[in-house]
């Protein structure tokens, strides 16, 4: 039913094999598109996604804050509203562990 195919990677331009077993796997999962990247470029892209927190070029915006516990200046990934306490990394981690 499936036969090996040679595809061209859209990132590096190298040819790679899309095997019959890979095609069968894609069909079982309901994927309708063939892979457009070779296994090496797919792995590199996946690693890049993981390292950037899910985005390819977007940096997380950080906001300045003062820790409600120790008074140390810190940055947080949200805009502090002023009506809830904000903690630095050192003060926040022990709080979350004790809540488990």
Secondary structure, DSSP 4 states (H G I P E B T S, - for coil): ----EEEE-TTT--EEEE-HHHHHHHHHHT--SPP-S-HHHHHHHHHHHHHTTT-SSPPPP-EEEE-TTT--EEEESS---SSS----HHHHHHHHHHT-
